[in-house]
Amino acid sequence: MSDDPPLQLKPRLSVSIGQAQAIVNRAAPGATVRNVVELRGGEISTILEIALADAPDCILKVYPAQLHWKMAKEVYVHGLLRDVDILVPRILLADDTGSVIDLSFVLMSKLDGVELSRRDPELGDQEQFAIFAEMGAALRRINDITLDSFGYIGPNGVWTSHKTNRAYMSTQFDRKLTEFCARGGDAALAERLRAGIAARAHLLDAADRPRLCHYDLHAGNVLVTPDGTPQLSGIVDFENATAGDPLMDIAKALYYFTPKDAARREGLLAGYGALDRPDWQATIALYRLASTLELWCWFAQVGKADALAGLTRELDNSTGQDVAH
C-alpha cells in the first residue's frame, strides 16, 4: 500500500461577505453581495453561491491547493464551449493570485434550475427517458468539438498528447494498473486485467479523431427546470474533461446506471443518436473497465478504503467480459 497521505479535497473555508464583495467588485462593479451560501456537490472543489442585491446571483468555485491547476483547465474548456449550442456557465473571473482568498477560484454565472439528481427519483419512466435523451443530445454536441491530439486536458490544452486513441488509452491503462498495484491492489488481478485489455486493444483503433469529452456527465452535473416536466437548463463541472473517444464519454455517463435504470440508459443513448462504430458495445465495456480502475485508484488516493472491495469485485468480474452492461 502506498504511504502517501490521502489527497486533500474540497477546501474547508469560509468566505466572508467582505471577501465575496471584493471578488464581485472585479467582475460586476456596483453589485452588492447579500449572502454567501455553500452548495452541495463538488467532490473536489468547494462551490459557493453568492447572492447579489441588484444583479444576477453567481457561483464561486474554489479549488484545493494540490489541484490548483484545475482552475486554468476549466477556463480553457469553457473557451472551447463558447460557440456550442448548450447552456454552460460563463466564466466571469479567474484568479490564482491569492490576493483575496488563499486558493485559486473562478467566479461563474449561475444557471437557472436544480440538479437532475434532486428530481430524478420522483420521475416516471417516460419523463426519465425524455430528460436523459436531452442529456444525451447535449453530450453529442460536446463530443462534436475536435482537438488536435488525444490525451488528458490540462491548464492550456492536452497535457501529454498522443497521435492515436490506442496510444493514449494504452498509456492510461498501464499507468492505472501500476498505480493499482502501488496502492495495494492485487498483482495477480492486475496481470489478468492487463492481458484482457491487450486482447481487446484493437477496439480502440476505431476512434480516429480526438473529441472533447466531459467525462463526468451524471445527474449531479446536469441542471433541469425545478417544476413540471423537467427540461435541460445547463451542464456544469468540466474538471475531468479529456480529448478522447466519444464512446469513453458515453461509457462514463452510463457507469452508475443499474438494470432498473433502463429508461435512463435508453433515453441517453436515443438522445445521443446513432453509434456508427463496429463493436461499440464491447468498446463501451472496455471503457467501463477503465472507469472502474480509475475510480479504484481515486478512492485509494483520497482514503475511501471501504469502497475498494466492491470495485475490486467488479474488476475481477470484468476480466472475461466482452459486452457492455
C-alpha positions as CSV (number, residue, x, y, z in Angstrom):
1,M,0.0,0.0,0.0
2,S,1.2,3.5,-0.8
3,D,2.5,5.5,2.1
4,D,1.4,8.8,0.5
5,P,-1.1,10.7,2.7
6,P,-4.7,11.0,1.2
7,L,-5.2,13.8,-1.2
8,Q,-6.9,16.8,0.5
9,L,-10.1,17.8,-1.4
10,K,-13.0,20.2,-1.0
11,P,-11.3,23.0,0.8
12,R,-13.0,23.9,4.1
13,L,-13.0,27.6,4.0
14,S,-15.4,30.4,5.0
15,V,-15.7,33.3,2.5
16,S,-16.9,36.4,4.2
17,I,-19.3,38.9,2.8
18,G,-16.4,41.3,2.5
19,Q,-14.2,38.8,0.6
20,A,-17.1,38.0,-1.7
21,Q,-17.7,41.7,-2.3
22,A,-14.1,42.2,-3.2
23,I,-14.3,39.4,-5.8
24,V,-17.6,40.6,-7.2
25,N,-16.3,44.2,-7.5
26,R,-13.8,43.0,-10.1
27,A,-16.5,41.2,-12.3
28,A,-19.6,43.3,-11.7
29,P,-18.8,46.7,-10.2
30,G,-21.7,48.2,-8.4
31,A,-23.3,44.9,-7.5
32,T,-23.9,44.4,-3.7
33,V,-23.4,41.0,-2.1
34,R,-26.3,39.9,0.1
35,N,-25.2,36.5,1.2
36,V,-22.8,33.6,0.6
37,V,-24.0,30.0,0.9
38,E,-22.1,26.8,0.3
39,L,-23.9,24.5,-2.1
40,R,-23.9,20.7,-2.1
41,G,-22.0,18.8,-4.7
42,G,-18.4,19.3,-5.8
43,E,-16.4,16.4,-4.5
44,I,-13.1,18.2,-5.4
45,S,-13.9,21.9,-5.2
46,T,-15.9,24.0,-2.8
47,I,-18.9,25.5,-4.5
48,L,-20.5,28.7,-3.1
49,E,-23.5,30.7,-4.3
50,I,-23.1,34.5,-4.0
51,A,-26.5,36.2,-3.8
52,L,-26.5,39.8,-5.1
53,A,-29.0,42.5,-4.3
54,D,-29.0,44.2,-7.7
55,A,-27.6,41.7,-10.2
56,P,-27.9,38.0,-11.1
57,D,-26.5,35.7,-8.5
58,C,-23.2,34.0,-9.3
59,I,-21.2,30.9,-8.3
60,L,-17.8,30.9,-6.7
61,K,-15.8,27.7,-7.3
62,V,-12.7,27.3,-5.1
63,Y,-10.0,24.6,-5.9
64,P,-7.9,22.7,-3.4
65,A,-4.2,23.7,-3.2
66,Q,-3.0,20.4,-4.6
67,L,-5.3,20.7,-7.7
68,H,-5.0,24.4,-8.2
69,W,-4.3,23.9,-11.9
70,K,-7.8,22.8,-12.5
71,M,-8.9,26.4,-12.4
72,A,-7.0,27.2,-15.6
73,K,-8.2,23.9,-17.1
74,E,-11.8,24.8,-16.5
75,V,-11.3,28.2,-18.1
76,Y,-9.7,26.6,-21.1
77,V,-12.5,24.1,-21.6
78,H,-15.2,26.7,-21.2
79,G,-13.5,28.6,-24.0
80,L,-13.9,25.6,-26.3
81,L,-17.6,25.5,-25.5
82,R,-18.2,29.2,-26.2
83,D,-20.0,28.6,-29.5
84,V,-21.7,25.3,-28.7
85,D,-25.4,25.2,-28.5
86,I,-25.6,24.0,-24.9
87,L,-26.1,26.1,-21.7
88,V,-22.9,26.2,-19.6
89,P,-21.9,28.8,-17.0
90,R,-19.9,31.9,-18.2
91,I,-16.6,32.4,-16.5
92,L,-16.7,36.0,-15.1
93,L,-13.4,36.0,-13.3
94,A,-10.5,33.6,-12.7
95,D,-7.9,34.2,-10.0
96,D,-4.9,32.3,-8.8
97,T,-3.0,35.2,-7.1
98,G,-4.2,34.6,-3.5
99,S,-5.0,38.3,-3.2
100,V,-8.5,37.8,-1.8
101,I,-8.5,34.2,-0.6
102,D,-5.5,31.9,-0.5
103,L,-6.8,29.4,-3.1
104,S,-7.4,29.5,-6.8
105,F,-11.0,30.2,-7.8
106,V,-13.4,31.1,-10.7
107,L,-16.5,33.2,-10.5
108,M,-19.2,32.0,-12.8
109,S,-22.7,33.0,-13.9
110,K,-25.4,31.0,-12.1
111,L,-27.6,28.9,-14.4
112,D,-31.3,28.5,-13.6
113,G,-32.5,25.1,-12.4
114,V,-31.8,22.4,-10.0
115,E,-29.6,19.3,-10.2
116,L,-31.3,16.4,-12.1
117,S,-30.3,14.1,-9.2
118,R,-32.8,16.0,-7.0
119,R,-35.7,15.5,-9.3
120,D,-34.8,12.1,-10.9
121,P,-36.2,9.9,-8.1
122,E,-39.7,11.4,-8.5
123,L,-39.9,11.0,-12.3
124,G,-41.7,8.2,-14.1
125,D,-40.1,6.2,-16.9
126,Q,-41.3,8.4,-19.7
127,E,-40.0,11.6,-18.0
128,Q,-36.7,9.9,-17.2
129,F,-36.3,8.8,-20.8
130,A,-37.1,12.3,-22.1
131,I,-34.7,14.2,-19.9
132,F,-31.9,11.7,-20.3
133,A,-32.4,12.0,-24.1
134,E,-31.8,15.7,-23.7
135,M,-28.7,14.9,-21.7
136,G,-27.5,12.5,-24.5
137,A,-28.1,15.1,-27.2
138,A,-26.1,17.7,-25.2
139,L,-23.3,15.2,-24.8
140,R,-23.3,14.7,-28.6
141,R,-22.8,18.4,-29.1
142,I,-19.9,18.4,-26.7
143,N,-18.3,15.5,-28.5
144,D,-18.6,17.3,-31.8
145,I,-15.8,19.6,-30.7
146,T,-12.5,18.2,-32.1
147,L,-9.0,18.8,-30.7
148,D,-5.5,18.3,-32.1
149,S,-4.5,15.2,-30.2
150,F,-5.7,12.5,-27.8
151,G,-5.0,13.0,-24.1
152,Y,-6.0,14.4,-20.7
153,I,-6.7,18.1,-20.8
154,G,-4.6,20.3,-18.6
155,P,-4.5,24.1,-18.0
156,N,-3.6,25.0,-21.6
157,G,-4.8,22.1,-23.7
158,V,-3.9,18.5,-23.9
159,W,-1.1,17.8,-21.4
160,T,0.6,14.7,-22.8
161,S,-0.6,14.4,-26.4
162,H,-0.9,11.1,-28.3
163,K,-1.5,10.7,-32.0
164,T,-3.9,7.8,-31.6
165,N,-6.6,6.8,-29.2
166,R,-4.9,3.4,-28.7
167,A,-1.6,5.0,-27.7
168,Y,-3.4,7.3,-25.3
169,M,-5.6,4.6,-23.7
170,S,-2.7,2.1,-23.6
171,T,-0.7,4.6,-21.6
172,Q,-3.7,5.2,-19.3
173,F,-4.3,1.6,-18.7
174,D,-0.6,0.9,-18.0
175,R,-0.4,3.9,-15.6
176,K,-3.5,3.0,-13.7
177,L,-2.6,-0.7,-13.4
178,T,0.8,0.4,-12.0
179,E,-0.9,2.7,-9.5
180,F,-3.4,0.0,-8.6
181,C,-0.6,-2.3,-7.5
182,A,1.3,0.5,-5.8
183,R,-1.8,1.4,-3.7
184,G,-2.3,-2.2,-2.6
185,G,-4.3,-3.8,-5.4
186,D,-3.9,-7.5,-6.1
187,A,-0.9,-8.0,-8.5
188,A,-2.4,-11.2,-10.0
189,L,-5.6,-9.4,-10.8
190,A,-3.7,-6.6,-12.4
191,E,-1.9,-9.1,-14.7
192,R,-5.3,-10.7,-15.7
193,L,-6.6,-7.2,-16.4
194,R,-3.5,-6.4,-18.4
195,A,-3.9,-9.5,-20.6
196,G,-7.6,-8.9,-21.1
197,I,-7.0,-5.2,-22.1
198,A,-4.3,-6.3,-24.6
199,A,-6.7,-8.8,-26.2
200,R,-9.3,-6.0,-26.8
201,A,-6.9,-3.2,-27.6
202,H,-7.9,-3.3,-31.3
203,L,-11.3,-1.8,-30.3
204,L,-9.5,1.4,-29.5
205,D,-8.5,2.0,-33.1
206,A,-11.9,2.9,-34.4
207,A,-11.7,6.4,-32.8
208,D,-9.8,8.3,-35.4
209,R,-10.3,11.9,-34.2
210,P,-9.9,13.3,-30.7
211,R,-13.1,14.8,-29.4
212,L,-13.9,16.8,-26.3
213,C,-15.3,14.6,-23.6
214,H,-17.0,15.9,-20.5
215,Y,-16.1,12.6,-18.8
216,D,-18.2,13.1,-15.7
217,L,-21.7,13.6,-17.1
218,H,-24.1,12.3,-14.4
219,A,-27.3,13.6,-12.9
220,G,-25.4,15.7,-10.4
221,N,-23.7,17.7,-13.1
222,V,-26.9,18.4,-15.1
223,L,-29.4,21.2,-14.3
224,V,-33.1,21.0,-15.1
225,T,-36.1,23.1,-14.6
226,P,-37.3,22.8,-11.0
227,D,-41.0,22.2,-11.6
228,G,-43.3,20.4,-14.0
229,T,-41.9,18.3,-16.8
230,P,-38.2,18.6,-16.5
231,Q,-36.2,20.3,-19.2
232,L,-32.5,20.6,-19.5
233,S,-31.2,24.0,-18.3
234,G,-27.5,23.5,-18.2
235,I,-24.3,21.3,-18.0
236,V,-21.7,22.1,-15.3
237,D,-18.3,20.8,-14.0
238,F,-15.8,20.2,-16.7
239,E,-12.9,19.5,-14.4
240,N,-12.4,16.0,-15.8
241,A,-12.6,16.9,-19.5
242,T,-10.5,14.8,-21.9
243,A,-9.6,14.7,-25.6
244,G,-10.7,11.2,-26.4
245,D,-13.1,8.8,-27.9
246,P,-16.8,9.8,-27.5
247,L,-17.6,6.1,-26.6
248,M,-15.5,6.7,-23.5
249,D,-17.7,9.6,-22.6
250,I,-20.8,7.5,-23.1
251,A,-19.4,4.7,-21.0
252,K,-18.7,7.1,-18.2
253,A,-22.2,8.6,-18.4
254,L,-23.7,5.1,-18.2
255,Y,-21.3,3.9,-15.5
256,Y,-23.6,4.4,-12.5
257,F,-26.7,3.0,-14.1
258,T,-28.2,-0.3,-12.8
259,P,-30.6,-2.7,-14.5
260,K,-33.5,-0.8,-13.0
261,D,-32.3,2.4,-14.8
262,A,-33.3,1.1,-18.3
263,A,-35.3,4.2,-19.1
264,R,-32.4,6.5,-18.3
265,R,-29.9,4.4,-20.3
266,E,-32.2,4.0,-23.3
267,G,-33.0,7.7,-23.2
268,L,-29.4,8.8,-23.1
269,L,-28.5,6.5,-26.0
270,A,-31.5,7.6,-28.0
271,G,-30.8,11.3,-27.5
272,Y,-27.1,10.8,-28.4
273,G,-28.0,9.3,-31.7
274,A,-26.6,6.6,-33.9
275,L,-23.3,5.0,-32.9
276,D,-21.8,4.2,-36.2
277,R,-19.0,2.1,-34.8
278,P,-18.4,-1.7,-35.1
279,D,-18.4,-3.5,-31.8
280,W,-19.5,-0.3,-29.9
281,Q,-20.9,-2.3,-27.0
282,A,-17.7,-4.2,-26.5
283,T,-15.8,-0.9,-26.7
284,I,-18.0,0.7,-24.1
285,A,-17.4,-2.4,-21.9
286,L,-13.6,-1.8,-22.2
287,Y,-14.1,1.9,-21.3
288,R,-16.2,0.8,-18.3
289,L,-13.3,-1.2,-17.1
290,A,-11.1,1.9,-17.4
291,S,-13.6,3.9,-15.3
292,T,-13.7,1.2,-12.6
293,L,-9.9,1.1,-12.5
294,E,-9.7,4.9,-12.3
295,L,-12.3,5.0,-9.6
296,W,-10.5,2.3,-7.5
297,C,-7.2,4.3,-7.8
298,W,-9.0,7.6,-6.9
299,F,-10.7,6.2,-3.8
300,A,-7.4,4.7,-2.7
301,Q,-5.8,8.1,-3.2
302,V,-8.4,10.0,-1.2
303,G,-8.6,7.4,1.6
304,K,-12.1,5.9,0.8
305,A,-10.8,2.4,1.6
306,D,-14.3,1.0,2.4
307,A,-15.3,1.4,-1.3
308,L,-12.4,-0.7,-2.7
309,A,-13.7,-4.2,-2.1
310,G,-16.7,-3.7,-4.3
311,L,-14.7,-2.1,-7.1
312,T,-12.2,-5.0,-6.8
313,R,-15.0,-7.5,-7.4
314,E,-16.1,-5.5,-10.4
315,L,-12.6,-5.5,-11.8
316,D,-12.3,-9.3,-11.2
317,N,-15.7,-9.9,-13.0
318,S,-14.6,-7.8,-16.0
319,T,-11.6,-9.9,-16.8
320,G,-13.6,-12.1,-19.1
321,Q,-16.3,-9.6,-20.1
322,D,-16.8,-8.5,-23.7
323,V,-20.1,-6.8,-23.7
324,A,-21.4,-3.6,-22.0
325,H,-23.7,-3.8,-19.0
